[in-house]
Amino acid sequence: MTVQSAFQDEAGRVETVLLHIRNQLRAIGPRYTGDDFTEQMLQLQRDERQQRLEISEREPYFGRIDFQETSQETPKPLYIGKAGVAHEKTTELLVIDWRAPVASLFYAFSGGEAPVSYESPDGDIEGTVHLKRNLMVREGKLERLVDSYVRGQEDESVTDEFLLYRLGESKDNKLRDIVSTIQQEQDSIIRTEKNKAVFIQGVAGSGKTTVALHRLAYLIYRYSGSIRADRMVIFAPNRMFLDYISGVLPELGVGDIVQTTYTEWAIEQLQKTVRLDENRDTMDYWFEHPRTRAEVEQAPGRLKGSLLFKQAADQKLAQTEEALLPQLPFEPVDGMILRPSTIAEWIATDDRSEPYMKRRNRIASRIKRWLESEWKTRRLTDSKLKAKANAKLNAYCKKIPSFTAAQLYISLLADPGVLPMLNKDARKESVKGLKQNLVQPEDLAPLVYIQLRLFGLEQPTFDHVVIDEAQDYSPFQLESLKLCQRQASMTVLGDLQQGIHAYAGIHSWKELTGLFPAEDTGYFELDRSYRSTMEIIDFANRVLGGMGDGVKPATPVFRSGEAVDVELAADDEKRLEEVVRTVKDWQNDGSYRTIAVLGRTARSCQDIADRLLSEGLQVSLVQSKQEAYKGGLTVVPAYLAKGLEFDAVLIADADQASFGPNDAKLLYVACTRALHKLKLLHCGALTNLVQEAVVMS
Ligand SMILES: Nc1ncnc2c1ncn2[C@@H]1O[C@H](COP(=O)(O)OP(=O)(O)OP(=O)(O)O)[C@@H](O)[C@H]1O
């Protein structure tokens, strides 16, 4: 069959399938708006169906795989799309949902005539693949057809042509789904079983965030009976990042997933009894002034996030548990005695896994009930005596210690076991703040942990937790999240090479993986970078130089672009002129939809943005509390650009004073934000990090 006739056949099929989809959309009928509960529930199902069909109407499918089961005579074409579509009369599957077991063949197949198999609910199904075809449908029309494998043709391996085409496109201000080009190594992460803590170390641009979002969509499909979207949560570094990724899940037909930051969530758990101390802006402290390695190592966040500190908190909590048992007997009326040994029996039969304050209040209620029953048994009627006994009861119960999380945390900070670990000033500052309900970010994990151990979780447990940029999380943060699940079901992703918040985060994945039993833990590495051209990835790898953390360098997909430019400006004025000229050139070029100028500090970004504005350019300056990323031309401090990507990136102050020896990771983050074009500008000596990179190239 010629390529042309294949195209015509496929174009015809697209039209036919679209007719079915539109018929089914029409059949849904008008919305029910009445009060009948059953009808309302049915309407919800119709809404979901309509949403799925609308997604299918935009792009009915993107792939075809011809698979011949060993038991069958001929191959069967299977069309894969974002949502399954069945023929309305025959129920034949016109399109198979990308998450269905058989669709895994489309992603996992890497070429060759050897038998392949997929896992179905009835066991492994074996067979051979005859064709793998990528199809691009836009606005109801087939636009592109690429056969990445045809059995019997000379080249037996699957080609990347379609992937390269997708990667070469320019990007707007939102991350998008990758269902049509999910790669084998990504697919196996997406389809990992639910009850695991899955850790993903992935180089910049390897698709970690994207993969995690697709995994959520997969889990909802695969475990539809036992998992609910509104009990799944995504933790992202900030609101702007959440806005950036907000388009992917709806496009995959998934809604209602809780999306938050750890800080917001923690403050919510603490019932908003505390606020972040605005006087100490963490970003400003760590990124706007030069800091030494020693300062990073001794940062209070490292200690307060450590397992050692968590153990100290556990000890404190254990001591409080011991205090549940009163030392003295309770004697509300002469001769009416409740002995500690009886209370000890009650405590022994109580559910020990319950939070402390629940147990404490239960013991207090039980003492009260004991008093009432004694009163009845002894047939006492004297009301004065009763009032006296009740007063004694209150006084006795008050002695069973009762705490708020903040009170217990303050006493933990003063604990003789903790004192030597913690810098005196940092401790004083924390206590002073806590007394005014103000906290530092590093206080949140211990506080929430204590809160949950004291009072328990107010909401239902999470069915699944996603943590993005997890290299910036402390073990203690993860421990606090573990308390929100009955069984660990997490996707934890990050990149140690981008660990620019080393003052709070981890230095090795073992710090986090060690928190889960080995049999419940999965660890994956993604080394291929899909975002940037080969030239950019090679350059960024060299910036990182010898740094290791046991992580392999990024391997670019074979997508070649322009060389990375490094340019010297004679003075600061010339540097700003060059920023304006470069941006205008790139805008005139017309191939870049998103352009970013990255600066080392917020202050330098302000100067750049002012200059661009004075030249009449429309620019948005990103600041630390930003809620949305608008796309277009953006000026952003390098440390706030983490997680984002832009068609073209200009690093505007790549000099030695701005990027010192401790800034390799920060510069790596900055370089790897670029998809197609990267330029570095400096005035004064070029940063050594780049000099070394240029010399090596
Ligand atoms: N299989 C794929 N097909 C097409 N594009 C892909 C694929 N995998 C990743 N990408 C693209 O690569 C880019 C990077 O993806 P993503 O932001 O998820 O990576 P990341 O590993 O989280 O990056 P970083 O750590 O640098 O923030 C995105 O534009 C994404 O669409």
The ligand as a Gaussian input file, in Angstrom:
#p B3LYP/6-31G(d) Opt

LIG

0 1
 N        7.375000      11.306000      25.670000
 C        7.324000      12.596000      25.405000
 N        6.824000      13.043000      24.249000
 C        6.768000      14.359000      23.957000
 N        7.186000      15.306000      24.787000
 C        7.683000      14.926000      25.963000
 C        7.783000      13.560000      26.344000
 N        8.299000      13.490000      27.573000
 C        8.511000      14.755000      27.965000
 N        8.144000      15.621000      26.998000
 C        8.223000      17.071000      27.008000
 O        9.430000      17.451000      27.656000
 C        9.223000      18.639000      28.384000
 C        9.675000      18.433000      29.799000
 O        8.708000      17.689000      30.511000
 P        8.520000      17.881000      32.061000
 O        8.401000      19.325000      32.405000
 O        7.456000      16.963000      32.505000
 O        9.929000      17.349000      32.545000
 P       10.594000      17.371000      33.987000
 O       11.448000      16.174000      34.056000
 O        9.547000      17.530000      35.023000
 O       11.488000      18.662000      33.857000
 P       12.267000      19.558000      34.931000
 O       12.769000      18.699000      36.019000
 O       13.362000      20.171000      34.147000
 O       11.281000      20.589000      35.358000
 C        7.750000      19.006000      28.249000
 O        7.616000      19.934000      27.211000
 C        7.111000      17.692000      27.856000
 O        5.943000      17.890000      27.081000

